Amino acid sequence: MFDVGYFSGAFADRVREFSTKHDDAHMRLSVVILSGERLDALELRASQNGASLSTRDDRLLFLPYEQIAYLDLAVLTDRRVPGFELSVDSQ
């Protein structure tokens, strides 16, 4: 189950570690929701109520954590493409 604690703790640490192991590569994050739709996140902002996603196809979405099936993190080989950003609300 995803929640704000997941994104502020172990997930953030694993993203940094994964990037470092790949020569500080930019990361691509796909958020897959229960319907099977894959959302290519440019920014993910985690809050107590759910995740706000800014996608590469110019959408802004709010997802309750219960709608997130899984996350797919990958290395971007083209460094000109910006990697995703993770923000966590502290409230």
N, C-alpha and C positions, 0 to 999 in steps of 0.2 A: 504494500500500500504506500502510495506517495503522499508526502505532506511537506510542510515548509521545513521541518527538521531534516528531512532526507536531502533536500536541495542545498541547505546551508552547511551540512556536515560532510558525510562520507562522499556524496556525489561530487561536490565541489573539489574535495581533495583528490578524488580519482581522476577528474578531468585534468587538473593541473599535473598530476603524476603521468597520465597518459600523454599529454602534450610534451612534457619534458623528455620522456622516453623517445619521442619522435622528433627530436631537435627543435623543440618549441613550435611545433606545427600548429596551424590554425585548425580548429575543430568544427565539424558539421554535426548538428544535433537534429535528428528526426524524432518527433513525438508521434507515436502511433496511438490513435484513440480506439475505443471499443468497437466502433463501426468498421475499423480497418483502414481508415483514412490516415495517410502519412503526411505530417505537417513538418516542413523544413523550417526550423526556427532560426531566426536571425538573433532574436533576444528572448529570453525566458525570465520573467519576473515572478518569483514565488512569494506568496503571501499566506496568511492564515486560512483564507477561504478558497484558494485555488491558484492556478498558474495563468498569467497573462502571457500570450505569445505574440510576438511580432514576427511574421513569416517573410520569407524571401519573395513571395508573390504578393507583397503589399497588403496583407490582411492583419488585423489586430483581433485576437480571439481571447476569450476568457474560458478556461476549462476548470471545472471542479476536479479535484484530484481523482475522484472515483471514475472519471471518464478516460483517464490515461491508462492504456493497456501496457505499453512498454516504451523505452527510450532506446534509440540507436545512435551511438556516438561513433564518428569516423574521422580519420585524418583527411584534411583537404590538401591535396598535392599541389594545387595552384595557390601560391601565397598571395596572389593579387586578389583573391576572393576573401572577403572578411569572414572570420570565424564567428561563431555565436557568442553572445554575452549572457552571463548569468547574474541576476540581481536577486537579492533576498531581502524582503521587508523585515525589519527587526521588531515590528509591533505585533 
